[in-house]
Every structure is written in structure tokens, then in C-alpha cells.
Amino acid sequence: MSGNIFSGDIIYEKIMSVRAHIAKAASVYGRKPEEVKIIAVTKNFGTREVLAAVSAGIEDIGENKAQEFENKYAVLGGICRWHMIGHLQTNKVKQVVGKVALIHSADTIKLIAEIDRQSRKLGIVTEVLVQVNASGEETKTGINPEGVYEFLLKAGNYDSIRIKGLMTMAQYTVVSEETRPVFRKMNKIFVDIGKEKIDNVSMEILSMGMSNDYETAVEEGSNMVRIGTAIFGAR
Ligand SMILES: *Cc1c(COP(=O)(O)O)cnc(C)c1O
């Protein structure tokens, strides 16, 4: 937790500013502003930041670690939809299944199989996104772009899972424009696969764009952005 003086008003203003930027970028792609969902990423922040975001109209909160998610969920429960956006180990799956609305980071069949198994135990279906390593950086997890279709054919065999789309993280750069080819490539995969008929797979959500690059991502077709720093400040 940072030592910043907390102000819910600042969080409100930041969210309004992010919304305005999204509206502008969405029109470039030809989407309505409300078609782009903001996931406010509260990792390293506390429950009061979640509450401030929710009172400013945010409905979706993202966490990247299972344990941190569980701690906040224990206090706040269903006041928002929760998103698991970070790398998820198979042994942590049962901490999140049944509680999160969407897992953004499915990137191995082993993980898919475990999410399916835990979901079936609870008698529920869990919605997931497949994470793609579109920037090709070795440090990033995710399926290679060329392998996405094959992966979905396999992942679609698990009936307690619905694959709702794709997620990616672009390379970090201070020049947002450099991420454009990565986002464009992702959108092409998203649109192309959307034309195919695969069991339990539908291309509805394209989760891409973070604080430093969300406008470019939305201009290139993203309909879900994951924003931490631009709303809550530096971690
Ligand atoms: C932390 C995180 C974000 C948000 O990052 P910011 O740069 O603070 O907006 C988005 N996606 C994932 C997977 C993250 O871990």
C-alpha cells in the first residue's frame, strides 16, 4: 500500500478522465463508449480504493494474485464483479472459481482442465479468456498467436468452461504508438476466430489496454481495458 493521502474524489476524477479518453478512442474504431468495459485494477491497493471506484460507477475490479483477491473478497464479497487478470497457478484455481466473473489469463490446457474441474464440483460454468503473447516477448506468458486456433479447439472440449475471448499484454513502452501493431494483430485474430464455430468458444471480449496504452488498444478494437495506475496512482 502506498503512503499517498487517500482521496476518493481524485479516484472519481481519474475515472471520469479515463472514460473521456475511451469515448474518443472508441469512436475511432466505431464503437460506442459504453461498449468498452473498464476493469479497475486494485492490486497493491486496499478495499477502500475498491469502494471508491465502485462508488464512482465502476462495476468491474481486477486483481492479479489469488491471495490478494481472496483477502478483498472476504471483506467486500459481491459489491462488484471480480476479474482474475494475473497468471494463475493450478493450485490456486479453487481460491477463485465461483467468486470471479472472468479469468483473463488461461494459457495452458492444464489450467483450463483445472478450472473446468473446480467449476464442475460447484455445478457452475466459469467464463475465461485465453491469454495470447502477441508481443512475442519471452518474459510474457500466453499462447503464441499462431497457436490460438489449435488451443481453442482443445480448450473448447471442457464443458464447465466458456471461452469468451482473448486477452493480451503489449510490451511495455513509454510510446503508446509502438503497441499499435500488437493490438492490430490481436484484433485480427479475434475477428477471424469469431467467424469460426468452435464448441464453448465465442469471441465477445477482447481484453487489451493498460494505463499507458489503453487508448491505442481501444482504437484498435479492444472492448475491455484493465486500468490500475491511471486511476489509483503509482503502486
Ligand atoms: C497490473 C496489471 C494491469 C494494470 O496495469 P496499469 O499499468 O497499472 O494500468 C493490467 N493487466 C494486468 C494483467 C496487470 O497485472
The ligand as a Gaussian input file, in Angstrom:
#p B3LYP/6-31G(d) Opt

LIG

0 1
 C       -1.300000      -4.528000     -13.189000
 C       -1.995000      -5.032000     -14.390000
 C       -2.742000      -4.156000     -15.193000
 C       -2.871000      -2.674000     -14.929000
 O       -1.653000      -2.020000     -15.092000
 P       -1.514000      -0.411000     -15.076000
 O       -0.340000      -0.144000     -15.927000
 O       -1.313000      -0.035000     -13.654000
 O       -2.779000       0.151000     -15.633000
 C       -3.381000      -4.699000     -16.288000
 N       -3.298000      -6.014000     -16.597000
 C       -2.589000      -6.880000     -15.848000
 C       -2.531000      -8.315000     -16.231000
 C       -1.915000      -6.413000     -14.725000
 O       -1.203000      -7.272000     -13.969000

